[in-house]
């Protein structure tokens, strides 16, 4: 769970620290263009606005039966209250396999934060992938890559991502393709969020 926090926090902090201070008299002009998406990030064309329930209760994004169909028998779940947003952690019966997912509410720049961090060389992995049910997605990391690991961020709005992080051992059936598992989990969450 610390990894979820560190990766999400890094993405948010880097995107907000590059402003230029200007002194002088303010003038009124036409409204400026939207700040995001930026840095080459794709726009979210069908933003999901009904996210409050999942923000507060991240495990409600995906019914337990769907998680078990994707990842196997769940031993327990917990909500991790992180500074960047609440995440649901599913601990599978076959330990120590885990899955963490949630809306990263502390990152107000959505996928643009990751594109900006990548542009400055702040990520060790950055791979835009096929959209998940029409929503743009990126696989990324800042160290910690390895077999059985994946971090997938899906833009559900220009200012909000849903992040899925499986951490699997070689005993788990999805060990060879953790990002495939993450994509299935993200698709299930999006399906439920769109229907909310």
Backbone as ProteinMPNN parsed JSONL, in Angstrom:
{"seq_chain_A": "XXXXXXXXXXXXXXXXXXXXXXXXXXXXXXXXXXXXXXXXXXXXXXXXXXXXXXXXXXXXXXXXXXXXXXXXXXXXXXXXXXXXXXXXXXXXXXXXXXXXXXXXXXXXXXXXXXXXXXXXXXXXXXXXXXXXXXXXXXXXXXXXXXXXXXXXXXXXXXXXXXXXXXXXXXXXXXXXXXXXXXXXXXXXXXXXXXXX", "coords_chain_A": {"N_chain_A": [[0.81, -1.189, 0.0], [2.025, 1.185, 0.638], [3.491, 1.623, -1.644], [1.531, 2.281, -3.536], [0.728, 4.741, -2.505], [3.154, 6.211, -2.667], [3.725, 6.228, -5.458], [1.433, 7.478, -6.471], [1.506, 9.91, -5.099], [3.908, 11.012, -6.016], [3.324, 11.448, -8.712], [1.319, 13.378, -8.53], [2.591, 15.51, -7.171], [4.739, 16.269, -8.86], [3.433, 17.288, -11.076], [2.375, 19.652, -10.201], [4.359, 21.472, -9.529], [5.604, 23.317, -11.258], [5.099, 26.003, -11.789], [5.201, 29.507, -12.791], [6.016, 32.491, -11.238], [4.521, 35.598, -11.553], [4.771, 39.08, -11.41], [3.018, 42.186, -11.103], [0.459, 44.187, -12.713], [-2.76, 42.875, -12.839], [-4.595, 41.885, -15.688], [-7.658, 41.826, -17.489], [-8.726, 39.321, -19.597], [-9.713, 37.209, -22.347], [-11.139, 34.048, -21.37], [-8.777, 31.602, -20.354], [-7.387, 28.695, -21.99], [-8.317, 25.352, -21.032], [-6.425, 23.903, -18.379], [-5.779, 21.226, -18.203], [-6.405, 18.351, -20.283], [-2.808, 17.928, -20.428], [0.664, 18.012, -21.48], [0.687, 16.082, -23.438], [-1.109, 14.158, -22.703], [-4.017, 12.166, -23.273], [-7.375, 13.351, -23.808], [-10.205, 12.75, -21.704], [-12.994, 11.583, -23.024], [-15.559, 10.843, -22.261], [-16.298, 11.723, -19.444], [-16.515, 10.423, -16.122], [-18.648, 11.291, -13.644], [-20.016, 10.571, -11.333], [-18.603, 9.698, -8.774], [-18.365, 9.818, -6.031], [-19.237, 7.888, -4.093], [-17.509, 5.681, -4.536], [-15.095, 6.951, -4.085], [-15.219, 7.33, -1.318], [-15.774, 4.738, -0.425], [-13.909, 2.522, -1.54], [-13.919, -0.234, -2.065], [-16.434, -0.717, -2.954], [-16.479, -0.345, -5.646], [-16.201, -2.616, -7.178], [-17.935, -5.609, -7.179], [-17.487, -8.325, -4.852], [-17.699, -10.894, -5.96], [-16.987, -10.469, -8.627], [-14.305, -9.676, -8.399], [-13.246, -12.063, -7.386], [-13.737, -13.744, -9.548], [-11.923, -12.751, -11.328], [-9.423, -12.765, -9.965], [-9.289, -14.867, -8.09], [-10.022, -16.657, -4.994], [-10.863, -14.539, -2.324], [-9.325, -13.703, 0.65], [-9.47, -11.656, 2.566], [-10.55, -8.21, 2.798], [-9.609, -4.762, 2.868], [-9.814, -1.269, 3.63], [-7.608, 1.15, 2.708], [-6.721, 4.141, 3.963], [-5.387, 6.611, 2.406], [-3.211, 9.441, 1.847], [-3.516, 10.335, -0.741], [-5.953, 9.402, -1.5], [-8.599, 7.011, -0.953], [-8.019, 3.498, -1.005], [-8.883, 0.223, -2.056], [-7.89, -2.817, -0.738], [-7.397, -6.054, -1.701], [-6.781, -9.139, -0.373], [-5.672, -12.133, -1.42], [-6.674, -15.581, -1.052], [-4.621, -17.359, -1.574], [-1.835, -16.589, -0.369], [1.162, -14.608, -0.782], [-0.474, -12.934, -2.426], [-1.8, -9.928, -3.666], [-4.1, -7.233, -4.378], [-4.584, -3.913, -5.157], [-6.673, -1.09, -5.448], [-8.087, 2.026, -6.506], [-9.572, 5.341, -6.606], [-7.561, 8.076, -7.307], [-7.756, 10.629, -5.666], [-6.236, 12.719, -4.691], [-4.613, 13.535, -6.72], [-5.005, 15.991, -8.827], [-4.592, 16.381, -11.484], [-4.948, 14.193, -13.063], [-4.287, 11.841, -15.688], [-2.52, 13.552, -16.934], [-0.613, 14.282, -15.043], [1.03, 12.036, -14.891], [2.003, 11.925, -17.513], [3.447, 14.311, -17.511], [5.333, 13.762, -15.517], [6.702, 11.674, -16.723], [7.802, 13.061, -18.896], [9.796, 14.53, -17.696], [11.592, 12.635, -17.024], [11.008, 11.238, -14.737], [9.923, 8.719, -14.363], [10.416, 5.193, -14.402], [9.178, 3.328, -15.912], [6.895, 3.809, -18.491], [4.128, 3.498, -20.289], [1.778, 4.069, -22.537], [-1.287, 2.453, -23.047], [-3.809, 0.419, -24.727], [-7.064, 1.902, -24.642], [-9.218, 1.402, -21.803], [-12.231, 0.125, -21.964], [-12.878, 2.414, -23.469], [-11.645, 4.421, -22.031], [-8.725, 6.314, -21.476], [-5.467, 4.909, -20.799], [-2.524, 4.082, -18.863], [0.417, 2.267, -18.235], [2.662, 2.352, -15.622], [5.646, 3.054, -13.665], [7.882, 3.8, -10.969], [10.432, 2.598, -10.445], [10.758, -0.661, -8.958], [9.71, -2.447, -10.768], [8.92, -5.687, -12.004], [8.455, -9.252, -12.336], [5.094, -10.27, -12.041], [4.188, -7.862, -11.064], [2.423, -4.793, -11.54], [1.382, -1.508, -12.421], [-1.384, 0.207, -13.179], [-2.943, 2.996, -14.529], [-5.987, 4.55, -15.127], [-7.639, 7.027, -16.868], [-10.461, 8.458, -15.68], [-11.667, 10.839, -15.633], [-10.535, 14.029, -16.845], [-9.243, 15.062, -14.661], [-8.898, 12.978, -12.863], [-7.83, 9.743, -11.905], [-8.191, 6.171, -11.984], [-6.536, 3.779, -10.272], [-4.905, 0.659, -10.497], [-3.262, -1.952, -8.873], [-1.813, -4.882, -9.012], [0.015, -7.282, -7.1], [1.711, -10.013, -7.446], [2.608, -13.436, -6.792], [4.579, -16.206, -8.067], [2.831, -18.299, -7.783], [0.326, -17.531, -8.466], [-2.264, -17.568, -10.959], [-2.324, -15.347, -12.721], [0.207, -14.36, -12.687], [2.107, -14.354, -14.894], [1.018, -12.307, -16.429], [0.335, -9.69, -15.057], [-0.554, -7.139, -15.721], [-2.586, -7.613, -17.492], [-4.47, -8.682, -15.75], [-4.862, -6.398, -14.155], [-6.06, -4.726, -16.035], [-8.511, -6.043, -16.475], [-9.669, -5.731, -13.951], [-9.822, -2.92, -13.814], [-11.613, -2.476, -15.934], [-13.926, -3.685, -14.907], [-14.4, -1.987, -12.731], [-14.863, 0.47, -14.067], [-17.146, -0.181, -15.55], [-19.0, -0.44, -13.458], [-18.83, 2.124, -12.317], [-19.733, 3.757, -14.422], [-22.322, 2.905, -14.545], [-23.318, 3.881, -12.185]], "CA_chain_A": [[0.0, 0.0, 0.0], [2.913, 2.341, 0.613], [3.89, 1.833, -3.033], [0.414, 2.994, -4.16], [0.813, 6.113, -2.028], [4.353, 6.874, -3.194], [3.592, 6.463, -6.893], [0.389, 8.466, -6.704], [1.961, 11.198, -4.583], [4.935, 11.544, -6.917], [2.673, 11.936, -9.925], [0.595, 14.606, -8.229], [3.507, 16.581, -6.799], [5.528, 16.747, -9.994], [2.632, 18.045, -12.028], [1.972, 20.942, -9.673], [5.458, 22.283, -9.057], [6.349, 23.977, -12.327], [4.503, 27.287, -12.114], [6.07, 30.671, -12.842], [5.418, 33.599, -10.539], [4.571, 36.828, -12.327], [4.32, 40.225, -10.638], [2.536, 43.283, -11.935], [-0.968, 44.456, -12.671], [-3.576, 41.863, -13.517], [-5.464, 42.4, -16.726], [-8.737, 40.919, -17.825], [-8.697, 38.9, -20.987], [-10.622, 36.092, -22.576], [-10.791, 32.896, -20.528], [-7.679, 30.795, -20.886], [-7.72, 27.314, -22.329], [-8.227, 24.468, -19.867], [-5.07, 23.547, -18.0], [-5.598, 19.811, -18.49], [-5.177, 17.564, -20.295], [-1.583, 18.596, -20.85], [1.869, 17.19, -21.624], [0.435, 14.995, -24.372], [-2.101, 13.207, -22.189], [-5.274, 12.201, -24.021], [-8.565, 13.824, -23.094], [-11.232, 11.764, -21.375], [-14.123, 12.091, -23.801], [-16.811, 10.56, -21.555], [-15.914, 11.743, -18.033], [-17.4, 9.825, -15.118], [-18.786, 12.275, -12.573], [-20.6, 9.968, -10.129], [-17.515, 8.938, -8.162], [-18.294, 10.081, -4.585], [-19.362, 6.66, -3.304], [-16.283, 4.888, -4.672], [-14.033, 7.7, -3.412], [-15.342, 7.068, 0.118], [-15.797, 3.295, -0.189], [-13.3, 2.009, -2.771], [-14.251, -1.643, -2.329], [-17.75, -0.765, -3.593], [-16.323, -0.2, -7.097], [-16.276, -3.927, -7.822], [-18.472, -6.644, -6.289], [-16.527, -9.366, -4.466], [-17.774, -12.019, -6.909], [-16.229, -10.102, -9.826], [-12.879, -9.743, -8.048], [-12.863, -13.471, -7.28], [-13.728, -14.308, -10.9], [-10.699, -12.275, -11.989], [-8.175, -13.033, -9.255], [-9.311, -16.004, -7.183], [-10.684, -16.521, -3.693], [-10.37, -13.438, -1.495], [-9.26, -14.022, 2.08], [-9.989, -10.496, 3.297], [-10.384, -6.9, 2.173], [-9.484, -3.644, 3.803], [-9.71, 0.04, 3.002], [-6.427, 1.907, 3.121], [-6.977, 5.577, 3.912], [-4.122, 7.206, 2.012], [-3.31, 10.878, 1.64], [-3.906, 10.595, -2.127], [-7.274, 8.832, -1.734], [-8.828, 5.689, -0.379], [-7.801, 2.361, -1.898], [-9.321, -1.076, -1.56], [-6.875, -3.868, -0.841], [-7.902, -7.413, -1.645], [-5.737, -10.12, -0.078], [-6.188, -13.399, -1.913], [-6.5, -16.759, -0.201], [-3.275, -17.867, -1.825], [-0.949, -15.499, 0.014], [0.885, -13.227, -0.421], [-0.983, -12.209, -3.59], [-2.689, -8.819, -3.309], [-4.556, -6.305, -5.409], [-5.011, -2.636, -4.594], [-7.269, -0.237, -6.475], [-8.869, 3.142, -6.007], [-9.514, 6.642, -7.269], [-6.478, 8.871, -6.722], [-8.384, 11.952, -5.559], [-5.225, 13.728, -4.382], [-3.984, 13.956, -7.975], [-6.017, 16.788, -9.536], [-4.209, 16.516, -12.887], [-5.246, 12.962, -13.768], [-3.199, 11.252, -16.471], [-1.546, 14.589, -17.287], [0.467, 14.247, -14.056], [1.955, 10.966, -15.272], [2.679, 12.343, -18.741], [4.422, 15.333, -17.125], [6.416, 13.109, -14.786], [7.488, 10.944, -17.713], [8.537, 14.031, -19.719], [10.965, 14.994, -16.951], [12.424, 11.486, -16.69], [10.703, 10.807, -13.375], [9.371, 7.368, -14.3], [11.26, 4.158, -14.984], [8.303, 2.685, -16.902], [5.764, 4.628, -18.928], [3.649, 2.861, -21.513], [0.355, 4.211, -22.848], [-1.852, 1.191, -23.545], [-5.145, 0.563, -25.298], [-8.065, 2.371, -23.685], [-10.011, 0.411, -21.076], [-13.637, 0.472, -22.222], [-12.952, 3.772, -23.992], [-10.975, 5.37, -21.136], [-7.281, 6.228, -21.715], [-4.758, 4.205, -19.73], [-1.063, 4.065, -18.878], [1.149, 1.432, -17.283], [3.813, 3.159, -15.213], [6.332, 2.716, -12.415], [9.053, 4.58, -10.609], [11.178, 1.554, -9.765], [9.941, -1.761, -8.439], [9.192, -3.325, -11.795], [9.318, -7.078, -11.869], [7.412, -10.218, -12.667], [3.967, -10.296, -11.116], [3.85, -6.502, -10.635], [1.944, -3.855, -12.555], [0.615, -0.359, -11.956], [-2.189, 0.706, -14.288], [-3.772, 4.168, -14.235], [-6.994, 4.798, -16.16], [-8.26, 8.338, -16.707], [-11.933, 8.432, -15.693], [-11.927, 12.243, -15.976], [-9.244, 14.683, -17.076], [-8.622, 15.375, -13.377], [-9.021, 11.85, -11.932], [-7.47, 8.41, -12.405], [-8.435, 4.97, -11.197], [-5.285, 3.044, -10.331], [-4.981, -0.75, -10.11], [-1.911, -2.444, -8.625], [-1.638, -6.257, -8.539], [1.338, -7.745, -6.674], [1.447, -11.446, -7.493], [3.729, -14.378, -6.746], [4.524, -17.167, -9.164], [1.749, -19.261, -7.536], [-0.951, -16.988, -8.958], [-2.441, -17.79, -12.397], [-2.074, -14.127, -13.495], [1.597, -13.941, -12.498], [2.777, -13.991, -16.148], [0.398, -11.13, -17.053], [-0.364, -8.906, -14.036], [-1.211, -5.976, -16.315], [-3.851, -8.121, -18.022], [-5.367, -8.743, -14.602], [-5.185, -5.021, -13.786], [-6.992, -4.211, -17.039], [-9.83, -6.629, -16.192], [-10.183, -5.086, -12.738], [-10.192, -1.549, -14.177], [-12.822, -2.544, -16.766], [-15.044, -3.96, -14.005], [-14.663, -0.761, -11.962], [-15.454, 1.448, -14.964], [-18.507, -0.633, -15.821], [-19.828, -0.107, -12.3], [-18.861, 3.576, -12.158], [-20.595, 4.322, -15.463], [-23.706, 2.577, -14.206], [-23.716, 4.491, -10.899]], "C_chain_A": [[0.86, 1.262, 0.0], [3.307, 2.667, -0.818], [2.816, 2.616, -3.778], [0.493, 4.468, -3.791], [1.987, 6.846, -2.655], [4.207, 7.187, -4.675], [2.563, 7.539, -7.183], [0.838, 9.853, -6.246], [2.992, 11.829, -5.516], [4.313, 12.132, -8.166], [1.988, 13.275, -9.671], [1.553, 15.764, -7.953], [4.273, 17.131, -7.989], [4.714, 17.596, -10.942], [2.303, 19.437, -11.52], [3.109, 21.883, -9.354], [6.181, 23.098, -10.104], [5.783, 25.34, -12.695], [5.539, 28.398, -12.137], [5.349, 31.817, -12.159], [5.612, 34.868, -11.355], [4.05, 37.957, -11.447], [3.875, 41.32, -11.592], [1.04, 43.425, -11.81], [-1.712, 43.389, -13.457], [-4.44, 42.541, -14.569], [-6.533, 41.364, -17.024], [-8.654, 40.59, -19.299], [-9.675, 37.742, -21.155], [-10.189, 34.904, -21.725], [-9.693, 32.058, -21.182], [-8.168, 29.38, -21.179], [-7.611, 26.45, -21.075], [-6.784, 24.029, -19.634], [-4.776, 22.082, -18.294], [-6.667, 19.355, -19.469], [-3.998, 18.368, -20.827], [-0.476, 17.559, -21.027], [1.653, 15.973, -22.516], [-0.56, 13.966, -23.898], [-3.386, 13.301, -23.007], [-6.413, 12.723, -23.16], [-9.487, 12.647, -22.798], [-12.529, 12.275, -21.999], [-15.479, 11.841, -23.15], [-16.533, 10.537, -20.05], [-16.984, 11.132, -17.126], [-17.461, 10.787, -13.936], [-19.307, 11.675, -11.273], [-19.568, 9.074, -9.449], [-17.484, 9.031, -6.637], [-18.356, 8.808, -3.744], [-18.08, 5.848, -3.348], [-15.093, 5.622, -4.055], [-14.036, 7.383, -1.918], [-15.232, 5.589, 0.448], [-15.223, 2.58, -1.419], [-13.628, 0.554, -3.081], [-15.621, -1.78, -2.998], [-17.657, -0.654, -5.118], [-16.538, -1.513, -7.833], [-16.841, -4.937, -6.836], [-17.446, -7.747, -6.039], [-16.525, -10.522, -5.459], [-16.98, -11.723, -8.182], [-14.728, -10.159, -9.574], [-12.429, -11.198, -7.994], [-12.844, -14.146, -8.643], [-12.45, -13.921, -11.645], [-9.447, -12.816, -11.306], [-8.14, -14.221, -8.325], [-9.945, -15.66, -5.847], [-10.024, -15.435, -2.853], [-10.439, -13.842, -0.025], [-9.845, -12.893, 2.921], [-9.809, -9.238, 2.444], [-10.194, -5.868, 3.268], [-9.449, -2.357, 2.988], [-8.489, 0.727, 3.583], [-6.707, 3.382, 2.883], [-5.645, 6.277, 3.67], [-4.288, 8.699, 1.77], [-3.762, 11.225, 0.223], [-5.28, 10.031, -2.469], [-7.377, 7.454, -1.119], [-8.613, 4.606, -1.431], [-8.358, 1.111, -1.241], [-8.183, -2.057, -1.766], [-7.568, -5.213, -0.685], [-6.71, -8.33, -1.414], [-6.314, -11.475, -0.471], [-5.845, -14.544, -0.974], [-5.098, -17.331, -0.35], [-2.277, -16.733, -1.609], [0.417, -15.678, -0.641], [0.372, -12.393, -1.588], [-1.997, -11.152, -3.158], [-3.042, -7.996, -4.535], [-5.03, -5.056, -4.695], [-5.577, -1.784, -5.721], [-8.061, 0.883, -5.821], [-8.71, 4.38, -6.866], [-8.473, 7.503, -6.557], [-6.942, 10.332, -6.67], [-7.383, 13.061, -5.245], [-4.473, 14.219, -5.601], [-5.043, 14.666, -8.805], [-5.694, 16.989, -11.011], [-4.388, 15.226, -13.677], [-4.043, 12.382, -14.49], [-2.143, 12.282, -16.864], [-0.365, 14.597, -16.319], [1.496, 13.186, -14.421], [2.704, 11.319, -16.55], [3.746, 13.397, -18.429], [5.605, 14.701, -16.405], [7.302, 12.328, -15.748], [8.351, 11.897, -18.545], [9.792, 14.534, -19.022], [11.883, 13.85, -16.544], [12.168, 10.923, -15.312], [10.126, 9.41, -13.251], [10.333, 6.382, -14.956], [10.486, 3.312, -15.994], [7.171, 3.644, -17.226], [5.31, 4.089, -20.268], [2.151, 3.113, -21.683], [-0.14, 2.907, -23.487], [-3.235, 1.451, -24.133], [-6.119, 1.052, -24.242], [-8.81, 1.203, -23.038], [-11.464, 0.849, -21.18], [-13.801, 1.932, -22.646], [-12.251, 4.816, -23.144], [-9.457, 5.202, -21.259], [-6.539, 5.648, -20.509], [-3.249, 4.217, -19.962], [-0.581, 3.049, -17.852], [2.405, 2.216, -16.919], [4.442, 2.606, -13.94], [7.47, 3.694, -12.206], [9.956, 3.669, -9.784], [10.22, 0.464, -9.298], [9.326, -2.657, -9.494], [9.675, -4.748, -11.536], [8.168, -7.987, -12.221], [6.333, -10.195, -11.591], [3.506, -8.932, -10.645], [3.361, -5.666, -11.809], [1.264, -2.688, -11.845], [-0.059, 0.247, -13.176], [-3.021, 1.884, -13.807], [-4.703, 4.399, -15.415], [-7.634, 6.151, -15.873], [-9.776, 8.215, -16.791], [-12.5, 9.837, -15.901], [-10.564, 12.854, -16.264], [-8.501, 14.938, -15.77], [-8.631, 14.203, -12.388], [-8.636, 10.535, -12.611], [-7.931, 7.347, -11.42], [-7.194, 4.108, -11.377], [-5.477, 1.634, -9.793], [-3.564, -1.295, -10.004], [-1.958, -3.89, -8.123], [-0.183, -6.515, -8.164], [1.197, -9.253, -6.481], [2.732, -12.261, -7.402], [3.563, -15.389, -7.874], [3.502, -18.277, -8.943], [0.431, -18.808, -8.155], [-1.064, -17.186, -10.472], [-2.143, -16.553, -13.26], [-0.646, -13.612, -13.358], [2.294, -13.58, -13.813], [2.236, -12.715, -16.788], [-0.373, -10.305, -16.023], [-1.077, -7.692, -14.619], [-2.525, -6.378, -16.989], [-4.892, -8.216, -16.923], [-5.808, -7.332, -14.196], [-6.202, -4.426, -14.755], [-8.398, -4.757, -16.808], [-10.473, -5.975, -14.977], [-10.64, -3.665, -13.053], [-11.474, -1.533, -15.0], [-14.05, -2.803, -15.909], [-15.42, -2.718, -13.201], [-15.346, 0.287, -12.836], [-16.897, 1.09, -15.286], [-19.443, -0.219, -14.686], [-19.914, 1.397, -12.069], [-19.785, 4.232, -13.19], [-22.064, 4.059, -15.13], [-24.202, 3.228, -12.932], [-24.628, 5.675, -11.09]], "O_chain_A": [[0.473, 2.284, -0.567], [3.444, 3.836, -1.179], [3.132, 3.512, -4.56], [0.344, 5.34, -4.648], [1.838, 7.975, -3.122], [4.53, 8.293, -5.108], [2.78, 8.406, -8.029], [0.582, 10.85, -6.921], [2.953, 13.032, -5.774], [4.727, 13.195, -8.63], [2.066, 14.19, -10.491], [1.348, 16.873, -8.447], [4.436, 18.345, -8.11], [5.241, 18.526, -11.551], [1.983, 20.321, -12.314], [2.853, 23.013, -8.937], [7.301, 23.541, -9.85], [5.974, 25.791, -13.825], [6.625, 28.255, -11.575], [4.189, 32.09, -12.468], [6.72, 35.176, -11.793], [3.008, 37.815, -10.807], [4.305, 41.37, -12.744], [0.424, 42.853, -10.911], [-1.346, 43.048, -14.582], [-4.95, 43.64, -14.355], [-6.324, 40.166, -16.829], [-8.527, 41.478, -20.143], [-10.371, 37.355, -20.217], [-9.011, 34.769, -21.395], [-9.687, 31.84, -22.393], [-9.206, 28.938, -20.687], [-6.877, 26.798, -20.151], [-6.026, 23.813, -20.579], [-3.637, 21.733, -18.605], [-7.754, 19.932, -19.482], [-4.158, 19.34, -21.564], [-0.669, 16.375, -20.752], [2.34, 14.96, -22.377], [-0.836, 12.997, -24.607], [-3.797, 14.395, -23.393], [-6.414, 12.559, -21.94], [-9.538, 11.675, -23.551], [-13.09, 13.277, -21.554], [-16.446, 12.542, -23.446], [-16.529, 9.469, -19.439], [-18.184, 11.304, -17.34], [-16.443, 11.065, -13.302], [-19.055, 12.23, -10.204], [-19.644, 7.848, -9.535], [-16.65, 8.381, -6.007], [-17.602, 8.668, -2.78], [-17.61, 5.374, -2.313], [-14.172, 4.98, -3.551], [-12.977, 7.191, -1.321], [-14.665, 5.219, 1.476], [-15.983, 2.085, -2.251], [-13.615, 0.153, -4.245], [-15.939, -2.834, -3.548], [-18.656, -0.85, -5.809], [-17.0, -1.525, -8.974], [-16.281, -5.109, -5.753], [-16.636, -8.063, -6.912], [-15.467, -11.071, -5.769], [-16.367, -12.625, -8.753], [-13.966, -10.629, -10.419], [-11.356, -11.536, -8.494], [-12.021, -15.03, -8.878], [-11.96, -14.673, -12.487], [-8.519, -13.273, -11.973], [-7.076, -14.566, -7.812], [-10.349, -14.522, -5.604], [-8.805, -15.406, -2.689], [-11.483, -14.268, 0.469], [-10.61, -13.127, 3.857], [-9.021, -9.215, 1.499], [-10.565, -6.072, 4.424], [-9.099, -2.362, 1.808], [-8.356, 0.866, 4.799], [-6.905, 3.815, 1.748], [-4.873, 6.508, 4.6], [-5.398, 9.165, 1.514], [-4.332, 12.294, 0.003], [-5.733, 10.163, -3.606], [-6.372, 6.816, -0.805], [-8.975, 4.773, -2.596], [-8.31, 0.963, -0.02], [-7.588, -2.117, -2.842], [-8.232, -5.479, 0.317], [-5.741, -8.301, -2.172], [-7.325, -11.91, 0.08], [-4.877, -14.493, -0.216], [-4.471, -17.736, 0.629], [-1.922, -16.013, -2.542], [0.783, -16.793, -1.013], [0.761, -11.233, -1.717], [-2.923, -11.431, -2.396], [-2.382, -8.057, -5.572], [-5.794, -5.136, -3.734], [-5.026, -1.757, -6.821], [-8.627, 0.722, -4.74], [-7.838, 4.457, -7.732], [-8.51, 7.638, -5.334], [-6.572, 11.151, -7.512], [-7.663, 14.231, -5.509], [-3.764, 15.223, -5.525], [-5.888, 14.015, -9.421], [-6.426, 17.682, -11.717], [-4.015, 15.17, -14.849], [-2.922, 12.419, -13.982], [-0.991, 11.922, -17.104], [0.762, 14.885, -16.722], [2.698, 13.409, -14.277], [3.899, 11.047, -16.667], [4.828, 13.377, -19.016], [6.753, 15.066, -16.658], [8.524, 12.324, -15.601], [9.497, 11.579, -18.864], [10.753, 14.924, -19.685], [12.845, 14.06, -15.805], [13.008, 10.207, -14.766], [9.861, 8.954, -12.138], [10.986, 6.707, -15.947], [11.088, 2.651, -16.84], [6.562, 4.223, -16.326], [6.021, 4.207, -21.267], [1.337, 2.445, -21.045], [0.52, 2.341, -24.358], [-3.761, 2.56, -24.047], [-6.02, 0.668, -23.076], [-9.004, 0.155, -23.654], [-11.873, 1.828, -20.556], [-14.746, 2.603, -22.233], [-12.257, 5.994, -23.502], [-8.949, 4.085, -21.16], [-6.925, 5.864, -19.36], [-2.771, 4.343, -21.089], [-1.103, 2.978, -16.74], [3.127, 2.687, -17.798], [3.841, 1.796, -13.233], [7.954, 4.328, -13.144], [10.214, 3.916, -8.606], [9.006, 0.668, -9.256], [8.517, -3.529, -9.177], [10.719, -4.963, -10.92], [7.034, -7.535, -12.384], [6.621, -10.113, -10.397], [2.53, -8.839, -9.9], [3.835, -5.82, -12.934], [0.645, -2.864, -10.795], [0.604, 0.738, -14.089], [-3.721, 1.787, -12.799], [-4.264, 4.44, -16.564], [-8.114, 6.394, -14.765], [-10.318, 7.903, -17.852], [-13.655, 10.004, -16.291], [-9.539, 12.246, -15.955], [-7.273, 15.021, -15.761], [-8.396, 14.408, -11.197], [-9.056, 10.25, -13.732], [-8.045, 7.579, -10.216], [-6.839, 3.748, -12.499], [-6.127, 1.432, -8.768], [-2.758, -1.129, -10.919], [-2.127, -4.11, -6.924], [0.735, -6.03, -8.825], [0.639, -9.713, -5.485], [3.792, -11.841, -7.866], [2.534, -15.421, -8.549], [3.315, -19.118, -9.823], [-0.477, -19.616, -8.345], [-0.085, -17.0, -11.195], [-1.748, -16.699, -14.417], [-0.326, -12.536, -13.864], [3.015, -12.583, -13.853], [2.921, -12.102, -17.607], [-1.599, -10.22, -16.097], [-2.093, -7.254, -14.078], [-3.463, -5.583, -17.052], [-6.057, -7.876, -17.13], [-6.986, -7.1, -13.927], [-7.106, -3.701, -14.339], [-9.375, -4.018, -16.93], [-11.673, -5.699, -14.971], [-11.713, -3.245, -12.619], [-12.331, -0.674, -14.793], [-15.105, -2.213, -16.145], [-16.6, -2.426, -13.01], [-16.302, 0.927, -12.398], [-17.77, 1.958, -15.295], [-20.539, 0.288, -14.925], [-20.964, 1.898, -11.667], [-20.531, 5.155, -12.863], [-22.932, 4.888, -15.401], [-25.39, 3.141, -12.621], [-25.05, 6.294, -10.113]]}, "name": "protein", "num_of_chains": 1, "seq": "XXXXXXXXXXXXXXXXXXXXXXXXXXXXXXXXXXXXXXXXXXXXXXXXXXXXXXXXXXXXXXXXXXXXXXXXXXXXXXXXXXXXXXXXXXXXXXXXXXXXXXXXXXXXXXXXXXXXXXXXXXXXXXXXXXXXXXXXXXXXXXXXXXXXXXXXXXXXXXXXXXXXXXXXXXXXXXXXXXXXXXXXXXXXXXXXXXXX"}
